[in-house]
Amino acid sequence: MEKTVVIAPKNTARSSRAWLLYSGLIFIAFFVLGLLTITLLNKGWVNHILNPVGASFSMFQLIWPEQPLAALEFLLTQSFIVLAHKDPRSALNLWTLEYDAITLAVYFIVALLLGRLLTRAPSHDANRNFSISTRGYLPAILGAGLLIVSVTYMTAIEHCSGATWVGFVALYGLGFDGFDLFPIYQWLLFSLGVGLLIFGLRKPAS
């Protein structure tokens, strides 16, 4: 005899709300944690916000009729939001944290995936070992962290080479000034993050 499983609409709506709530909080946390890290390492809080896409939109409109692909590439490579610490005396941005379309898209997708992971997390009772039941989520969290780092860009006054991947800026700050800016390292970190995140998402909850 076949059994029919009925999903209660209230439970589905509650699960959807929880998913959106978790995802939203995680998305915001990416910005907060990144900003706190950059602030602590480089000193000075954000006192200047830029919108390069808005400033370059007139150029986008000029290029679009003749070369739409080039115009789209131009728009995607511009930062939507730039959080900066500006020196009031020299008017120079001592450091910036920049978010372009690709960075924001990865942040959004990873936040949705982690939100779904938390939504389907098993409830914990007094007789269940929390460390064992959450062990399957650690690869996903680690993978998400690697993905976020791999698509995050910044500038520092000491580096002076425009918006650069945070990994290269960090290595430069540690004294690796001869470290070549090969994107292969960034892609390796991105690939490792994707692999760990997929593994964590596919691992059944225990």
WONOR-V914437 format. One record per residue. N is the residue number from 1. SS is DSSP state (~ for helix, > for strand, _ for the rest). OMEGA is omega in degrees with one decimal (none if undefined). D_CENTER is the distance of its C-alpha to the mean C-alpha in whole Angstrom. Layout:
n:N ss:SS omega:OMEGA d_center:D_CENTER
n:N ss:SS omega:OMEGA d_center:D_CENTER
This chain:
n:1 ss:_ omega:-177.5 d_center:49
n:2 ss:_ omega:178.0 d_center:45
n:3 ss:_ omega:178.5 d_center:43
n:4 ss:_ omega:179.8 d_center:41
n:5 ss:_ omega:-179.7 d_center:38
n:6 ss:_ omega:178.0 d_center:37
n:7 ss:_ omega:-178.5 d_center:34
n:8 ss:_ omega:179.4 d_center:34
n:9 ss:~ omega:-179.3 d_center:32
n:10 ss:~ omega:179.8 d_center:32
n:11 ss:~ omega:178.8 d_center:30
n:12 ss:~ omega:179.2 d_center:28
n:13 ss:~ omega:179.4 d_center:27
n:14 ss:~ omega:178.4 d_center:26
n:15 ss:~ omega:178.9 d_center:24
n:16 ss:~ omega:178.3 d_center:22
n:17 ss:~ omega:178.7 d_center:22
n:18 ss:~ omega:179.2 d_center:21
n:19 ss:~ omega:179.6 d_center:18
n:20 ss:~ omega:179.7 d_center:17
n:21 ss:~ omega:178.9 d_center:17
n:22 ss:~ omega:-177.8 d_center:15
n:23 ss:~ omega:179.4 d_center:12
n:24 ss:~ omega:179.7 d_center:13
n:25 ss:~ omega:179.2 d_center:13
n:26 ss:~ omega:179.3 d_center:10
n:27 ss:~ omega:178.1 d_center:8
n:28 ss:~ omega:-178.8 d_center:10
n:29 ss:~ omega:178.0 d_center:9
n:30 ss:~ omega:-179.9 d_center:6
n:31 ss:~ omega:-176.6 d_center:8
n:32 ss:~ omega:-178.7 d_center:11
n:33 ss:~ omega:178.4 d_center:10
n:34 ss:~ omega:-179.0 d_center:9
n:35 ss:~ omega:178.2 d_center:12
n:36 ss:~ omega:179.8 d_center:14
n:37 ss:~ omega:-179.8 d_center:14
n:38 ss:~ omega:-178.8 d_center:14
n:39 ss:~ omega:-178.5 d_center:17
n:40 ss:~ omega:-177.8 d_center:19
n:41 ss:~ omega:-173.6 d_center:19
n:42 ss:~ omega:178.4 d_center:20
n:43 ss:_ omega:177.0 d_center:22
n:44 ss:_ omega:179.4 d_center:22
n:45 ss:_ omega:178.4 d_center:20
n:46 ss:_ omega:176.1 d_center:19
n:47 ss:_ omega:-178.0 d_center:22
n:48 ss:> omega:-179.9 d_center:21
n:49 ss:> omega:-178.6 d_center:18
n:50 ss:> omega:175.9 d_center:19
n:51 ss:_ omega:-177.5 d_center:18
n:52 ss:~ omega:178.5 d_center:19
n:53 ss:~ omega:178.4 d_center:19
n:54 ss:~ omega:-179.9 d_center:21
n:55 ss:~ omega:-176.8 d_center:23
n:56 ss:_ omega:-173.3 d_center:23
n:57 ss:~ omega:177.9 d_center:24
n:58 ss:~ omega:176.1 d_center:28
n:59 ss:~ omega:177.1 d_center:27
n:60 ss:~ omega:-179.8 d_center:25
n:61 ss:~ omega:179.0 d_center:28
n:62 ss:~ omega:-176.5 d_center:31
n:63 ss:~ omega:-171.6 d_center:29
n:64 ss:~ omega:-177.2 d_center:29
n:65 ss:_ omega:-176.3 d_center:32
n:66 ss:_ omega:-176.0 d_center:33
n:67 ss:_ omega:-175.9 d_center:30
n:68 ss:~ omega:180.0 d_center:27
n:69 ss:~ omega:177.7 d_center:25
n:70 ss:~ omega:178.8 d_center:25
n:71 ss:~ omega:178.9 d_center:25
n:72 ss:~ omega:177.4 d_center:22
n:73 ss:~ omega:178.1 d_center:20
n:74 ss:~ omega:-178.5 d_center:21
n:75 ss:~ omega:-177.2 d_center:19
n:76 ss:~ omega:-178.1 d_center:16
n:77 ss:_ omega:176.0 d_center:16
n:78 ss:_ omega:179.8 d_center:16
n:79 ss:> omega:176.1 d_center:14
n:80 ss:> omega:-178.7 d_center:14
n:81 ss:> omega:174.8 d_center:13
n:82 ss:> omega:175.7 d_center:14
n:83 ss:> omega:-171.5 d_center:15
n:84 ss:> omega:168.3 d_center:18
n:85 ss:> omega:-175.4 d_center:20
n:86 ss:> omega:177.7 d_center:23
n:87 ss:_ omega:-176.7 d_center:27
n:88 ss:_ omega:-178.5 d_center:29
n:89 ss:_ omega:-178.2 d_center:32
n:90 ss:_ omega:-176.8 d_center:31
n:91 ss:_ omega:177.2 d_center:29
n:92 ss:_ omega:173.8 d_center:26
n:93 ss:> omega:-177.7 d_center:22
n:94 ss:> omega:172.7 d_center:22
n:95 ss:> omega:176.2 d_center:18
n:96 ss:> omega:171.7 d_center:16
n:97 ss:> omega:-167.8 d_center:12
n:98 ss:> omega:-177.6 d_center:11
n:99 ss:> omega:175.5 d_center:9
n:100 ss:> omega:-174.7 d_center:11
n:101 ss:~ omega:-178.6 d_center:11
n:102 ss:~ omega:178.7 d_center:9
n:103 ss:~ omega:-179.3 d_center:6
n:104 ss:~ omega:179.2 d_center:6
n:105 ss:~ omega:178.5 d_center:8
n:106 ss:~ omega:176.8 d_center:6
n:107 ss:~ omega:-176.2 d_center:4
n:108 ss:~ omega:-178.0 d_center:7
n:109 ss:~ omega:179.7 d_center:9
n:110 ss:~ omega:178.0 d_center:7
n:111 ss:~ omega:178.1 d_center:8
n:112 ss:~ omega:-179.1 d_center:11
n:113 ss:~ omega:178.0 d_center:12
n:114 ss:~ omega:176.3 d_center:12
n:115 ss:~ omega:176.2 d_center:14
n:116 ss:~ omega:179.5 d_center:16
n:117 ss:~ omega:179.1 d_center:17
n:118 ss:~ omega:-179.8 d_center:18
n:119 ss:~ omega:-179.3 d_center:20
n:120 ss:_ omega:177.3 d_center:22
n:121 ss:_ omega:-179.7 d_center:22
n:122 ss:_ omega:175.2 d_center:26
n:123 ss:_ omega:-176.3 d_center:28
n:124 ss:_ omega:175.8 d_center:29
n:125 ss:_ omega:-175.0 d_center:33
n:126 ss:_ omega:-176.9 d_center:35
n:127 ss:_ omega:-175.6 d_center:36
n:128 ss:_ omega:-178.9 d_center:33
n:129 ss:_ omega:-175.5 d_center:31
n:130 ss:~ omega:-177.0 d_center:27
n:131 ss:~ omega:179.0 d_center:26
n:132 ss:~ omega:-175.2 d_center:27
n:133 ss:~ omega:180.0 d_center:26
n:134 ss:_ omega:-176.0 d_center:23
n:135 ss:~ omega:179.3 d_center:23
n:136 ss:~ omega:-178.1 d_center:21
n:137 ss:~ omega:-178.6 d_center:18
n:138 ss:~ omega:176.7 d_center:17
n:139 ss:~ omega:179.9 d_center:17
n:140 ss:~ omega:179.6 d_center:14
n:141 ss:~ omega:178.2 d_center:12
n:142 ss:~ omega:178.0 d_center:13
n:143 ss:~ omega:178.2 d_center:11
n:144 ss:~ omega:178.5 d_center:8
n:145 ss:~ omega:178.6 d_center:8
n:146 ss:~ omega:178.1 d_center:9
n:147 ss:~ omega:-179.2 d_center:7
n:148 ss:~ omega:179.8 d_center:4
n:149 ss:~ omega:-174.7 d_center:7
n:150 ss:~ omega:-177.5 d_center:8
n:151 ss:_ omega:-178.6 d_center:7
n:152 ss:_ omega:-177.0 d_center:7
n:153 ss:> omega:179.2 d_center:10
n:154 ss:> omega:169.9 d_center:13
n:155 ss:> omega:173.4 d_center:17
n:156 ss:> omega:-174.3 d_center:19
n:157 ss:_ omega:179.5 d_center:23
n:158 ss:_ omega:-175.8 d_center:24
n:159 ss:_ omega:172.7 d_center:22
n:160 ss:_ omega:176.7 d_center:23
n:161 ss:_ omega:-180.0 d_center:22
n:162 ss:_ omega:-178.8 d_center:19
n:163 ss:_ omega:-174.4 d_center:16
n:164 ss:> omega:177.9 d_center:15
n:165 ss:> omega:-175.6 d_center:12
n:166 ss:~ omega:178.8 d_center:12
n:167 ss:~ omega:179.3 d_center:14
n:168 ss:~ omega:178.9 d_center:17
n:169 ss:~ omega:178.8 d_center:17
n:170 ss:~ omega:178.6 d_center:17
n:171 ss:~ omega:177.5 d_center:20
n:172 ss:~ omega:179.0 d_center:22
n:173 ss:~ omega:178.3 d_center:22
n:174 ss:_ omega:176.2 d_center:23
n:175 ss:_ omega:179.3 d_center:26
n:176 ss:_ omega:-175.8 d_center:25
n:177 ss:_ omega:178.2 d_center:26
n:178 ss:_ omega:-177.4 d_center:27
n:179 ss:_ omega:-177.5 d_center:24
n:180 ss:_ omega:-178.1 d_center:24
n:181 ss:_ omega:178.2 d_center:21
n:182 ss:_ omega:179.7 d_center:21
n:183 ss:~ omega:-178.0 d_center:18
n:184 ss:~ omega:179.7 d_center:19
n:185 ss:~ omega:177.6 d_center:17
n:186 ss:~ omega:178.5 d_center:14
n:187 ss:~ omega:177.5 d_center:15
n:188 ss:~ omega:178.7 d_center:16
n:189 ss:~ omega:178.5 d_center:13
n:190 ss:~ omega:-178.7 d_center:11
n:191 ss:~ omega:177.9 d_center:14
n:192 ss:~ omega:178.2 d_center:15
n:193 ss:~ omega:178.6 d_center:12
n:194 ss:~ omega:-179.3 d_center:13
n:195 ss:~ omega:179.9 d_center:16
n:196 ss:~ omega:179.9 d_center:15
n:197 ss:~ omega:178.2 d_center:13
n:198 ss:~ omega:177.9 d_center:16
n:199 ss:~ omega:179.5 d_center:19
n:200 ss:~ omega:179.1 d_center:18
n:201 ss:~ omega:-178.1 d_center:18
n:202 ss:~ omega:-177.6 d_center:21
n:203 ss:_ omega:-179.3 d_center:23
n:204 ss:_ omega:177.8 d_center:25
n:205 ss:_ omega:179.1 d_center:25
n:206 ss:_ omega:none d_center:28
